[in-house]
Amino acid sequence: MMPRRSIAIGLLVLGVYAPAGLGATDRYAKVHPQELLAKIQKANSELSFTGTYVFDHGEGISTARVIQKAAPSGVRVRVEMLDGEPREIMRQSDSVKTYLPKEKLVKVSRDPVARPDFPRVFYGSPDEVLRHYRVKVTDGGRVAGQSADLIELQPVDGYRWGVRCWVDRKNGLVLKHQQVDPSGEPKGEFAFTEIELHRKPPVIKSRYEGQPGWKERSNGLKPVDLSKLGQLPSLNGFRPLAAMQSADGKTRQILFGDGLVVVSVFQEYGSDQPAHKPATSLAGMSIAAKQHSGWLVSAVGEVPPNTVMALADKVRPSPLP
């Protein structure tokens, strides 16, 4: 799965989207942050489009083609990588299928949380997001031929990256997204180079669906009630959202989030991996691991290293049934 990137809105700034003719200062003083956040959420869930975007994944620049179909039954997305090894991703609300043509393999995973994935860049309610970020809104020039407003999302603590989003002034769709460190240096970036909206939702189907000789592989994890995993802590604003585990309970994945970012905590019983892995980070993605009484606990997400270190240390596995 390609890196996934996120957005939120802060507490201090009043927004955008005023009638033409108003000055920039007037425009950015007309809308409350919750209204702007709701507009972005609406665009993510109601707009159908086709577009091409580029992204920096820490090892170079890649290009992808995306088609989104928004319907009352939910959003369906098809992403096709345009360089490197062929790869196609089909995503809907509760599952992700990754097609690998070279191996004729489809990897299937369940996802109980509709996680952020460009241009859908946050999942939480406005109130939850606003507890953790402040915002500054200025003119964003043009992105992919569209007039945009630049939203700078400033974390209230050191457990989150900052975010910059260039948002279509007319419809609220995110056109460009950056994660930034405390000095303002980008940790990763997604940006549309072209985008076309559709009044009639497009047909979305994998180009490989129905072809003979393909194999399907599941990660073997199924949703499980959070209460069955013991007392899970909320740390630095990241609360437990959902969990999955294997049939024998020896492999678990617990999702934590703050409304903007989702962090995965994996628990593996009897793993022979090293007892402790110091936190490392690449293009905004950090990972840390620690042993707890025969369990290897790993935390990974688009957050600073200290956040995954805290989760790997404090999210202790409950005993096997």
Order of alpha helices (4+ residues) and beta strands (2+ residues): alpha-alpha-beta-beta-beta-beta-beta-beta-alpha-beta-beta-beta-beta-beta-beta-beta-beta-beta-beta-beta-beta-beta-alpha
